[in-house]
Amino acid sequence: MLTFEPSMQANASLKERVIWVLFMGTVFFLLYGAANEMASLTGPHPSFYFEWEKSIDFIPIFIIPYMSSDLVFVIAFLLPQTRIELRTLALRVLFIILLSVIVFILIPLEFAFEKPVTDQFSLLFKLLEADKPFNQLPSLHISFAIVFWASMKNTLSNHIVKSVLLCWLLMIMLSTLFVYQHHFIDIPTGLAVGILAVCLIRKETKMSALTQFMTPRHLKMAYYFLALSIVLILLSFALSPVFLYFFICTFSVSVIYAFGYNHLLDITYKKARLIRWIIFLPYFLGCKISWMLYKPSLPLLSKVENNVYFGRHPSLPEYVTIKQLGVKQVINLATELPLNKTALIQHRFSFLDQTIQCPEAIHKVVMLIEKHKSDGIYVHCALGLSRSVIVIWAWQLFNGKSHEEIREHLNEIRPNYVQSKYMAVNIALYENFLKSKAKTC
């Protein structure tokens, strides 16, 4: 039964909104915290402020709006909205975090004034002590307030609620000065970054980062790589800066999964090929090692019907076996294994592992199988247990087989294939695609 509507104009489910807020919240604390820690290790750093700022009063009550920024962050993502609106918000937040953290690292500044001791709101000020006096320019509180307003004003329909929200966001902006967390220069620079994010990233432009096919399953996988990134950044501070390289790799893979940028892992994609090799080499090596460990326990291939086979990524000697079967064409779905040598004509497709695949992309593979099935064709992913199974299932659906017939056949020829909910959703998506395509013909 179909449980996912892939349209970007569809309303995002609560599950999607929760996963997005967890993912982007983790990205924020990970990168912001790492930049803050780096600044503390290399400090002291210069400060930039105007003399008149010394006359600004410290007003303890403003700690409430200041600390509420995290709450607004969560609400902005959890509010009911369409998938494109949610993705726009996420991309704007990511843009702000990445740009600001780069500035924090390149131009580390330190807050110059000593924060007065106060007994008021002691718990909140105690929590604030975890935020070291670095990461000054630009102010993320200001930048986030801009994108949150741009997002939430369209989501909220009640004018009174919108007015309250606007006033509260302005209080958050002012609080950066009154709780002695930022100097004045951090405010206009924060405004500039926030406005830049809103102007550059708009759903009307149909930019690729907003339209790439992805699902909550992608976000789940992205979070796994993000969790590994947290471990690696901690190791870089505790043991050696060498782990920063591995952190950059896993964090980049996480972002690719989150925004559906499959093609960036495909080294046959011409743009910035060398840069991709440098960034993703640890990922490619990890996938290669995983393939080598699992390969001996899995059969090479399974025969679907005459001249059509599917299975795992072959080793170079195993291509001899494949050639002997009369196979002349290979469909390679394992973009994460560019280190494996190939010995036949390859048709490569950027299918991220452990995710739901785009129905249109699956259909392209199905049509390719149809075109070359008489010549001998072999479809493979890394282990022959999920992506290649989805494609073969889709191809048999295209040729009129029922789900029961396909399931029974696969259980005979590849009994250990992955049988999980995301696979079923993927098949249902493709079946709906075929039905909609039939209606338009």
C-alpha positions in Angstrom: 0.0 0.0 0.0 1.4 3.4 -1.0 2.3 5.4 2.1 4.3 8.3 0.5 3.2 11.0 -1.9 6.4 12.2 -3.7 5.0 15.5 -5.1 6.9 18.6 -3.9 3.6 20.4 -3.6 2.1 17.7 -1.3 1.9 18.5 2.4 4.9 17.3 4.3 4.0 14.6 6.9 4.7 15.1 10.6 7.4 12.4 10.3 9.2 14.4 7.6 9.0 17.6 9.6 10.3 15.9 12.7 13.2 14.3 10.9 14.1 17.5 9.2 14.2 19.4 12.5 16.3 16.7 14.0 18.7 16.7 11.1 19.1 20.4 10.7 19.3 20.9 14.5 22.1 18.4 14.7 23.9 20.1 11.7 23.7 23.4 13.6 25.0 22.2 16.9 27.7 20.1 15.2 29.1 22.8 13.0 28.5 25.7 15.3 30.0 23.8 18.2 33.0 22.7 16.2 33.7 26.3 15.1 33.4 27.5 18.7 35.7 24.8 20.0 38.3 25.6 17.3 38.2 29.3 18.3 38.7 28.4 22.0 41.8 26.3 21.1 43.4 29.1 19.0 42.2 32.1 21.2 42.4 34.8 22.4 40.9 36.5 19.4 40.4 40.2 18.5 37.1 42.0 19.2 35.3 44.6 17.0 33.0 47.0 18.7 32.1 50.8 18.8 32.8 52.8 21.9 29.1 53.7 22.3 28.4 50.0 22.8 29.9 50.2 26.3 26.8 52.2 27.3 24.4 49.5 26.4 22.7 48.1 29.5 22.8 44.5 30.4 19.1 43.5 30.8 18.7 40.0 32.2 15.1 39.4 31.1 16.2 39.4 27.5 17.7 36.0 28.1 14.2 34.6 27.6 13.8 35.7 23.9 17.5 35.0 23.3 17.2 31.4 24.5 13.8 31.0 22.7 15.5 31.0 19.3 16.0 27.3 19.6 12.3 26.8 20.2 11.4 29.0 17.2 13.8 26.9 15.2 11.8 23.7 16.1 8.4 25.3 15.5 9.4 26.7 12.1 10.1 23.1 10.9 7.1 21.5 12.6 4.5 23.8 11.3 2.3 22.2 8.6 3.7 23.1 5.2 4.3 21.7 1.8 7.3 19.6 1.0 8.8 22.4 -1.2 8.3 24.9 1.6 10.0 22.6 4.1 12.9 21.9 1.8 13.3 25.7 1.1 13.5 26.3 4.8 16.0 23.5 5.4 18.2 24.7 2.5 18.2 28.3 3.7 19.1 27.2 7.2 21.9 25.0 5.8 23.2 27.9 3.7 23.3 30.2 6.7 25.1 27.7 8.9 27.7 26.8 6.3 28.4 30.4 5.3 28.5 31.7 8.9 30.7 28.8 10.1 33.2 29.5 7.3 33.4 33.1 8.5 33.7 32.0 12.1 36.7 29.9 11.2 38.4 32.4 8.9 37.7 35.5 11.0 37.3 34.4 14.6 36.1 37.3 16.8 35.6 37.4 20.6 33.0 39.2 22.7 34.9 42.0 24.6 32.7 42.9 27.5 32.5 40.9 30.8 29.0 39.6 31.4 27.6 41.0 34.8 26.8 38.4 37.5 23.1 38.2 38.1 20.8 36.0 40.2 17.9 36.4 37.7 17.1 33.6 35.3 20.2 31.8 36.7 19.3 28.5 34.9 19.1 30.1 31.5 22.3 31.9 32.0 23.9 28.7 33.2 22.9 27.0 30.0 24.2 30.0 28.0 27.7 29.4 29.5 28.1 26.4 27.2 28.2 28.9 24.3 31.7 30.3 24.4 32.3 34.0 23.6 33.3 33.3 20.0 31.3 32.8 16.7 30.5 36.5 16.7 30.1 37.8 13.2 27.6 37.2 11.7 24.9 36.6 14.4 23.1 33.4 13.7 20.2 34.6 15.9 19.7 37.4 13.4 20.1 35.3 10.3 17.7 32.6 11.6 15.1 35.3 12.6 15.0 36.5 8.9 14.5 33.0 7.4 12.1 31.9 10.1 9.9 35.0 9.4 10.1 34.4 5.7 8.9 30.8 6.2 6.4 31.2 9.0 4.6 34.3 7.8 3.4 32.2 4.8 2.4 29.2 7.0 0.5 31.1 9.6 -2.9 32.4 8.6 -3.9 34.3 11.7 -2.8 37.9 11.6 -2.6 38.3 15.3 -0.3 35.3 15.6 1.8 36.6 12.8 2.1 40.0 14.5 3.1 38.4 17.8 5.7 36.3 15.9 7.2 39.3 14.3 7.4 41.2 17.6 9.0 38.1 19.2 11.6 37.8 16.4 12.5 41.5 16.8 12.9 40.8 20.6 15.3 37.9 19.7 17.3 40.3 17.5 17.6 42.9 20.3 18.4 40.3 22.9 21.7 39.6 21.2 22.9 43.0 22.5 21.2 43.1 25.9 22.5 39.8 27.2 26.0 40.7 26.1 26.4 37.9 23.5 27.0 40.0 20.4 28.5 43.4 19.4 26.6 45.7 17.1 28.5 44.7 13.9 27.2 41.2 14.2 23.6 42.4 13.7 23.9 44.0 10.2 26.1 41.1 9.0 23.6 38.6 10.3 20.8 40.5 8.5 22.8 40.4 5.3 23.4 36.6 5.5 19.7 36.0 6.3 18.5 38.2 3.5 21.0 36.6 1.1 19.6 33.2 2.0 16.0 34.3 1.3 16.9 36.0 -2.0 19.1 33.2 -3.3 17.0 30.2 -2.2 13.4 30.6 -3.4 11.0 27.8 -4.3 9.9 29.7 -7.4 13.3 29.3 -9.0 13.1 25.5 -9.1 16.7 25.2 -8.2 18.0 21.6 -8.2 18.6 21.4 -4.4 14.9 22.0 -3.9 13.6 19.6 -6.6 15.8 16.6 -6.4 13.9 13.4 -5.5 14.2 12.4 -1.9 12.1 10.9 0.8 12.1 10.6 4.6 14.1 7.4 4.0 16.9 9.6 2.5 16.9 11.7 5.7 17.1 8.6 7.9 20.2 7.5 6.0 21.6 11.1 6.1 21.2 11.1 9.9 23.3 7.9 10.1 26.2 9.6 8.3 25.6 12.7 10.4 26.0 10.7 13.6 29.3 9.3 12.3 30.3 12.9 11.5 29.8 13.8 15.2 32.1 10.9 16.3 34.7 12.0 13.8 34.7 15.7 14.8 35.1 14.6 18.5 38.0 12.4 17.5 39.6 15.3 15.6 39.6 17.4 18.8 40.6 14.5 21.1 43.2 12.7 19.0 44.3 14.2 15.7 43.2 16.9 13.2 43.5 14.1 10.6 40.0 13.0 11.5 38.7 16.4 10.1 39.2 15.0 6.6 37.0 12.0 7.4 34.5 14.3 9.0 34.3 16.4 5.8 33.7 13.2 3.8 30.9 11.8 6.0 29.2 15.2 6.5 29.2 15.7 2.7 27.7 12.3 2.1 25.1 13.2 4.7 24.1 16.3 2.9 23.9 14.4 -0.4 21.5 12.0 1.1 19.4 14.7 2.7 19.0 16.7 -0.5 19.0 13.9 -3.0 22.2 14.9 -4.8 22.9 11.4 -6.1 25.0 12.4 -9.0 27.6 14.0 -6.9 28.8 10.6 -5.9 29.1 9.5 -9.5 32.7 10.0 -10.6 31.7 9.8 -14.3 29.8 13.1 -13.8 32.2 15.5 -15.5 32.1 18.6 -13.2 34.7 18.8 -10.4 35.6 15.1 -10.8 39.0 15.5 -9.0 37.4 17.4 -6.1 34.9 14.6 -5.7 37.6 12.0 -5.6 39.4 13.9 -2.9 36.4 14.5 -0.7 34.7 11.1 -1.1 37.7 8.8 -1.2 37.2 7.5 2.4 33.5 6.8 1.6 34.5 4.9 -1.6 37.1 2.9 0.3 34.6 2.1 3.1 32.1 0.9 0.5 34.8 -1.2 -1.2 35.8 -2.9 2.1 32.1 -3.6 2.9 31.6 -5.1 -0.6 34.7 -7.3 -0.1 33.5 -8.6 3.2 30.0 -9.5 2.1 30.9 -10.7 -1.4 32.0 -14.2 -0.5 28.7 -15.0 1.2 26.5 -13.9 -1.7 25.9 -15.5 -5.1 27.1 -13.5 -8.0 23.9 -13.5 -10.0 20.4 -14.8 -10.5 18.7 -15.5 -13.8 15.3 -13.8 -14.2 14.6 -15.1 -17.6 16.6 -15.8 -20.8 19.3 -13.2 -21.3 18.3 -11.2 -18.2 20.2 -11.5 -15.0 20.7 -9.5 -11.8 23.0 -9.6 -8.8 25.9 -8.0 -7.0 28.8 -6.0 -8.3 31.2 -8.5 -10.0 34.9 -8.7 -9.3 37.0 -8.4 -12.4 37.5 -12.2 -12.8 33.8 -12.8 -12.4 33.1 -10.9 -15.6 34.4 -14.0 -17.4 31.4 -15.9 -16.0 29.0 -13.1 -17.0 30.4 -13.0 -20.5 30.0 -16.8 -20.9 26.3 -16.3 -20.3 26.1 -14.1 -23.3 25.7 -10.8 -21.5 26.9 -7.8 -23.5 25.4 -4.9 -21.5 25.7 -4.1 -17.8 23.4 -1.7 -15.8 25.5 -0.5 -12.8 23.4 0.9 -9.9 26.3 0.9 -7.4 27.7 4.5 -7.8 29.5 4.1 -4.4 31.9 1.5 -5.9 33.9 3.5 -8.5 37.1 1.7 -7.3 35.8 -1.6 -8.8 37.1 -2.4 -12.2 34.6 -3.2 -15.0 35.0 -5.3 -18.1 31.8 -4.7 -20.1 29.8 -1.8 -21.4 28.4 0.0 -18.4 25.2 2.0 -18.1 25.6 3.8 -14.8 22.7 5.2 -12.8 23.1 7.2 -9.6 20.9 5.2 -7.1 21.8 6.0 -3.5 21.9 2.8 -1.4 19.2 2.0 1.2 16.8 4.6 -0.2 13.6 4.9 -2.2 14.5 5.5 -5.8 12.8 8.0 -8.1 10.1 6.3 -10.2 11.2 8.2 -13.4 14.8 7.0 -12.9 13.6 3.4 -12.4 11.6 3.6 -15.6 14.7 4.7 -17.5 16.4 1.5 -16.3 13.3 -0.6 -17.1 13.3 0.8 -20.7 17.0 0.1 -21.0 16.4 -3.6 -20.0 13.6 -3.8 -22.6 16.0 -2.4 -25.2 18.8 -4.9 -24.5 17.1 -7.9 -23.1 17.6 -9.9 -26.3 21.3 -9.1 -26.3 22.0 -10.3 -22.8 21.9 -7.8 -19.9 23.1 -7.9 -16.3 21.6 -5.5 -13.7 23.6 -5.1 -10.5 23.9 -3.0 -7.4 26.6 -3.5 -4.7 25.3 -6.7 -3.2 22.3 -7.6 -5.4 19.8 -7.4 -2.5 17.9 -4.1 -2.9 18.4 -1.6 -5.7 18.8 -4.3 -8.4 15.8 -6.1 -6.9 13.7 -2.9 -7.1 14.6 -2.5 -10.8 13.9 -6.1 -11.7 10.6 -6.0 -9.8 9.6 -2.9 -11.7 10.6 -4.4 -15.0 8.4 -7.4 -14.4 5.6 -5.2 -13.4 6.0 -3.3 -16.6 5.7 -6.6 -18.4 2.4 -7.5 -16.8 3.5 -9.8 -13.9 1.6 -9.6 -10.7 3.2 -8.8 -7.3 2.5 -12.4 -6.2 4.2 -13.9 -9.2 7.2 -11.6 -8.8 7.6 -12.2 -5.1 7.4 -16.0 -5.6 9.9 -15.9 -8.4 12.4 -13.8 -6.4 12.0 -16.0 -3.4 13.2 -18.9 -5.6 16.1 -17.2 -7.4 17.3 -14.7 -4.7 15.7 -15.7 -1.3 17.9 -13.4 0.8 16.9 -10.1 -1.0 15.9 -7.2 1.3 12.2 -7.3 2.2 11.5 -4.1 4.0 8.9 -1.3 4.1 10.9 1.1 2.0 11.3 -1.5 -0.7 7.5 -2.0 -0.8 6.9 1.8 -0.9 9.3 2.1 -3.8 7.5 -0.6 -5.8 4.1 1.1 -5.0 5.5 4.4 -6.2 6.6 2.9 -9.5 3.3 1.1 -9.9 1.5 4.4 -9.5 3.9 5.9 -12.0 3.0 3.2 -14.6 -0.8 3.8 -14.0 -0.4 7.6 -14.4 1.7 7.1 -17.5 -1.0 4.7 -19.0 -3.7 7.4 -18.4 -1.8 10.0 -20.4 -1.2 7.7 -23.4 
